[in-house]
Amino acid sequence: MDGISLSRVSDATEGLTAGRKPANPKDAAQQFEALLLTQILHSVHQSGSSWLSSGEDSAGSSATDFAEQQLATSLARNGGLGLASLISSDLESRK
């Protein structure tokens, strides 16, 4: 993951899972898609295309990180890129 620390991935995962294991394949797939979307949004932000703040101060950076995580989680829960439904249906068929 180019330029993304493991702690950032861990933080994003913790925010998505709230310290619990997914109850079913659909939840796991949505959490995965949300994590992927968070990383995509972070990449856009890193490239200099800031949409919330300049990220030059710690408060702006924290607000941007939180907004990226919340937007990604919301997108994933509402269809997102469609990956969650594909992954969950595949996991269900393997049971």
C-alpha positions in Angstrom: 0.0 0.0 0.0 2.0 2.9 -1.4 2.5 5.5 1.3 -0.1 4.2 3.7 1.0 3.0 7.1 -0.3 -0.2 8.7 -1.6 1.9 11.6 -3.8 3.9 9.2 -5.2 0.6 7.8 -5.7 -0.6 11.4 -7.4 2.6 12.4 -9.8 2.4 9.4 -10.6 -1.2 10.1 -11.2 -0.5 13.8 -13.6 2.3 12.9 -15.5 0.0 10.5 -15.7 -3.0 12.7 -16.1 -1.4 16.1 -14.0 -4.2 17.6 -16.4 -7.0 16.6 -16.3 -9.8 14.1 -18.8 -9.6 11.2 -22.0 -11.3 12.0 -22.4 -12.7 8.5 -20.8 -12.6 5.0 -22.8 -9.5 4.0 -21.3 -7.5 7.0 -17.8 -8.8 6.2 -18.1 -7.8 2.5 -19.5 -4.3 3.4 -16.6 -3.8 5.8 -14.1 -4.8 3.2 -15.7 -2.5 0.6 -15.7 0.3 3.1 -12.0 -0.2 3.8 -11.3 -0.2 0.1 -13.3 3.0 -0.5 -11.5 4.6 2.5 -8.2 3.9 0.8 -9.4 5.3 -2.5 -10.6 8.5 -0.9 -7.3 8.8 1.0 -5.4 8.4 -2.2 -7.3 11.2 -3.8 -6.7 13.4 -0.8 -2.9 12.5 -0.8 -2.7 13.6 -4.4 -3.5 17.1 -3.4 -7.2 17.2 -4.3 -8.4 18.1 -0.9 -12.2 18.4 -0.6 -12.5 19.2 3.1 -9.4 21.0 4.3 -5.8 21.7 3.3 -4.7 19.0 5.8 -1.9 21.2 6.9 -2.9 21.2 10.6 -3.7 18.2 12.8 -7.3 19.2 13.3 -7.9 19.4 9.6 -6.2 16.1 8.9 -8.2 14.4 11.6 -11.4 15.8 10.3 -10.5 14.7 6.8 -9.6 11.2 8.0 -12.9 10.9 9.9 -14.9 12.2 7.0 -13.2 9.7 4.6 -14.0 6.8 6.9 -17.6 7.8 7.4 -18.3 8.5 3.7 -16.7 5.2 2.7 -18.8 3.3 5.3 -22.0 5.0 4.2 -21.2 4.3 0.5 -20.5 0.6 1.2 -23.7 0.2 3.2 -25.7 1.7 0.4 -24.3 -0.3 -2.5 -21.0 1.4 -3.0 -19.1 -0.1 -5.9 -21.2 -3.2 -5.9 -18.3 -5.3 -4.5 -20.0 -6.1 -1.2 -23.0 -7.8 -2.9 -20.7 -9.8 -5.3 -18.4 -10.9 -2.4 -21.3 -11.8 0.0 -23.1 -13.8 -2.6 -19.9 -15.7 -3.4 -19.3 -16.4 0.3 -22.9 -17.5 0.8 -22.7 -19.9 -2.1 -19.6 -21.5 -0.5 -21.4 -22.4 2.8 
